[in-house]
Each structure stands twice: as C-alpha cells, then as structure tokens.
C-alpha cells in the first residue's frame, strides 16, 4: 500500500496539471508526469507507466473534446489514424516484453535532433495547412502513421503526442494548431490501447491515477483553450521547447543506459 504525505500529493497534482497543459498544446506531458510518479516511494516502474496512462487518458479526453468544439479537426483523418494507432499501441505493448526498449532510443534520439534542427531552420513550417495528398492516399498515410506511432507508444511511450504533431505537420502538411487537435484524438486511442494491457494485469494504482488524472484533465482543458486562442505560432514555440526537452531526456537515457 503506497502512502503519501500532503506535500507529495501537492507536487504530484501540480505535475499532473502541468503535464495536461503541455500535452494539450503540443504533446510530451509524459516527460513531466512519469518522472513525478517514479518518485513515489515503493512504486514499480510498470506501475508508474500504467498509472500515467490513466492520468493521460483523462487529460486527452478533455483536450480532444475542447479541440473538437473549437478547431473542428478533420475526422476523416482522425478516424483511421486513431483506429490504426489503437491497434499499434496494443501490438507495441505486446512486443515490449520481447524486445529491449534501449535498442530503439539512439535511433529515436537522432530523429528528434533532425526534427529540432529542421523546425528551427524552416521558420514558416506549420503556419498554414498545406496537405500533401487528398482522398484515400491521405487517409492511408494517416493510418500508417498512426499505426507506427501507436506501436511506439505501446513499446516505449515518452513523447508520443509530440511525435504525432511532428508527423501531422511534417508528413501530412497540417498547421501546428489543427495538428495538435488531431494528435489529441489519436493520443487518446494510444492511451486506451496501453490500458487494455495494463488494467487486466493489475498494474494501475487507481487512487493515484485518478488524483493525477483529475489535475491532468484541468490542465488539458486550459492548455487546449490556450492553444486555440494563441494559434499555430504559439504552438510552434512550445513544440520546439518540448522537443528540446525530449532530446535531453532520451540523451540522458542513452548515455546512462537507463
């Protein structure tokens, strides 16, 4: 039984709120929430990951609804992408028990550094939506992208929402704001896919997850409203900061072998 004092609860709830806000704007809230959960005395890493998914799915559900009302994302893209991502997350979670996650981190780190440099170099990237394909080709590319990133979420996890924004902007041609809206819908599906494995296995600490999730929910709502009010340029700035943080986090994991 995990017991926490008042200060620990306050810090965890603050982390959940911050994670929800960041995740709603551009993804990457797990960079805040997972480390905070790992500081809980006696918690196992798999419990922290599973409990994080409870918090995340509460936040992504709220931010998805907020974006749907205010941005009206393209559901012909969100639908196939989310379904493929759900399948990918389930498959990735199953694969995680057979493949060493550390083997993938150097590759992901190189990709992130490339994206970081590319985003800084192309100052107009993501300011406007310029779709590269239409019709079935667009939907097929969206579905394939969702499948790959969903598998990543099930296998590794950190920065899934950010990778979704990267793909929606860089591959499909969306502006940052509608990309964030679509990413939240798809990220909800990947969180659900992970929980399909974690809940029956009994890894979720429900009291902790619901408390952090409630804060994540509020942060997600406010983050989505902030992104809608500020627009794609604001989302781009937050995107660069979060990608930089993700590079530092994964770089540390690669160097230390964590």
Residue, then its C-alpha position, 0 to 999 in steps of 0.5 A: x500500500x503506497x502512502x503519501x504525505x500532503x506535500x507529495x500529493x501537492x507536487x504530484x497534482x501540480x505535475x499532473x496539471x502541468x503535464x495536461x497543459x503541455x500535452x494539450x498544446x503540443x504533446x510530451x506531458x509524459x516527460x513531466x508526469x512519469x518522472x513525478x510518479x517514479x518518485x513515489x516511494x515503493x512504486x514499480x516502474x510498470x506501475x508508474x507507466x500504467x498509472x500515467x496512462x490513466x492520468x493521460x487518458x483523462x487529460x486527452x479526453x478533455x483536450x480532444x473534446x475542447x479541440x473538437x468544439x473549437x478547431x473542428x479537426x478533420x475526422x476523416x483523418x482522425x478516424x483511421x489514424x486513431x483506429x490504426x494507432x489503437x491497434x499499434x499501441x496494443x501490438x507495441x505493448x505486446x512486443x515490449x516484453x520481447x524486445x529491449x526498449x534501449x535498442x530503439x532510443x539512439x535511433x529515436x534520439x537522432x530523429x528528434x535532433x533532425x526534427x529540432x534542427x529542421x523546425x528551427x531552420x524552416x521558420x514558416x513550417x506549420x503556419x498554414x495547412x498545406x496537405x500533401x495528398x487528398x482522398x484515400x492516399x491521405x487517409x492511408x498515410x494517416x493510418x500508417x502513421x498512426x499505426x507506427x506511432x501507436x506501436x511506439x507508444x505501446x513499446x516505449x511511450x515518452x513523447x508520443x503526442x509530440x511525435x504525432x504533431x511532428x508527423x501531422x505537420x511534417x508528413x501530412x502538411x497540417x498547421x501546428x494548431x489543427x495538428x495538435x487537435x488531431x494528435x489529441x484524438x489519436x493520443x487518446x486511442x494510444x492511451x486506451x490501447x496501453x490500458x487494455x494491457x495494463x488494467x487486466x494485469x493489475x498494474x494501475x494504482x487507481x487512487x493515484x491515477x485518478x488524483x493525477x488524472x483529475x489535475x491532468x484533465x484541468x490542465x488539458x482543458x486550459x492548455x487546449x483553450x490556450x492553444x486555440x486562442x494563441x494559434x499555430x505560432x504559439x504552438x510552434x514555440x512550445x513544440x520546439x521547447x518540448x522537443x528540446x526537452x525530449x532530446x535531453x531526456x532520451x540523451x540522458x537515457x542513452x548515455x546512462x543506459x537507463 
